[in-house]
Amino acid sequence: MASRITRTVGILATASLAAAGPCDIYASGNTPCVAAHSTTRALYSAFSGALYQVTRGSDGATTNIAPLSAGGVANAGAQDTFCAATTCLITKIYDQSGRGNTLSPAPPGGAAKGPQSGGVDNSASAIGAPVTLNSQKAYGVFISPGTGYRNDATSGIATGDAAEGMYAVLDGTHYNSGCCFDYGNAETSNTDTGSGAMEAIYFGDSTYWGSGSGSGPWIMADLENGLFSGSNPKENSADPSISSRFVTAIVKGEPTQWAIRGGNADSGALSTYYSGARPSRYNPMHKQGAIILGIGGDNSISAQGTFYEGVMTSGYPSDATENSVQANIVAAKYAAGPLQSGPALTVGSSISLRATTPGYTDRYIAHNGTAIDSDIISSSSSAALRESASWIARTGLGNSNCVSFESKDVAGSYIRHYNFALELVANDGTQQMHEDATFCGQTGLAGSGTTSIRAWGYPTRFFRHYFDVAYIATNGGPEAFDATASYNNDITWQVRTSLG
Ligand SMILES: *[C@@H]1O[C@H](CO)[C@@H](O)[C@H](O)[C@H]1NC(C)=O
């Protein structure tokens, strides 16, 4: 009898743990979440409120996206319906902890002003990071350089030398060496107020301050005026290069002690990459309690990366609590979603891209030397002109789930964007060129059977013809070629068999 009761209690305990969200687990460990952000799922088993806000390009209207059910995956279908035939941005990432620590596009800071009016940072595209969780569609937050979120007036976030923990689930394949793709605690002033003013997760392959082993990317900590892989300001060889598609990244700190932990968000356990003393000049800490995502504490906006979910806690979580959170993340079964939709840009096919804007349907994307224009070309044009408008779709140089466009008459040269204009350049083998030459096709915003072509690394931007020149353009932005008038038509193309 006694053993039967024990067994029954054990089963109930297991069942409720399986249903618990990451923040329920932190609460049972007495280190409750004081901020909980995710565009993909509820982080408490009972949470059914708004996860994030999207704003659409057609009329500026906003809507909130909630989980399909309490504790569940985001209702991506509601976003798709709301954003049909227009563009959408993620304009708020709500705090699920109830403390109001919602993230909004970041204000200008000491290092940089954002591109939007008032120096505010860009918002992320709502469709840049498609995923599935247990086969249900959701979208992450795809941060391009210039994009970032912040809250400078938080509640409950650690200040001074107080203890805190944090984790984030990130895309292990989307990063760069720019400063700084961070999530965590930063200055409330948007300026660098000195060493120890920050305690945030960093992900990327910057080697300017510290680094881990191999060539990166690494999980490090941004403690202000330094990215740290341990107490040594340079390399901590126990901090490994990350190679998994989804990564769980952890940073935690308490007086005289801090740690970096990490693992594959799709399988296995966490490892501790560093645990021990603070670097000199970082003890005690001077945390201020603002929250940043995708930027440095002084609004450095050169970094890129993708965020799916993350929390900050009050108190220093135990390794055991974090290990349970990792099991919960693994059970969510993150998988990459399709980056392309609509008429296929078949790899190996020779194509031309014809404008669909009424009055301009005789124009094709063509190169003239290294410039890319929209030129009037037809089947009776010279062979040279027809070839200049002919492209071979190749596997995307920067992401194999999208495409790159190789010139038919200048073999080995590809369309890339540079300062948001399109150019024809030789493949120089660099990550930057490869990513800037990678584009994802989707159903054309102006109609079915057509194609809009999104920059993989800047998913708010699409191939656009504007006064006969080709750009990657946002739907309303700081540049003249971002004009909202005629936007949908100008970014919609007919993909046809190549002219040349
Ligand atoms: C190519 O550019 C040159 C230099 O601007 C210009 O003279 C020429 O007309 C252009 N050719 C085409 C086909 O647009």
The ligand as a Gaussian input file, in Angstrom:
#p B3LYP/6-31G(d) Opt

LIG

0 1
 C       25.237000      50.716000     -69.482000
 O       25.825000      51.790000     -68.780000
 C       26.454000      52.736000     -69.615000
 C       27.216000      53.695000     -68.704000
 O       26.343000      54.320000     -67.826000
 C       25.403000      53.409000     -70.486000
 O       26.019000      54.337000     -71.346000
 C       24.695000      52.336000     -71.296000
 O       23.633000      52.919000     -72.010000
 C       24.147000      51.248000     -70.397000
 N       23.638000      50.155000     -71.218000
 C       22.422000      49.644000     -71.034000
 C       22.067000      48.535000     -71.945000
 O       21.659000      50.061000     -70.205000

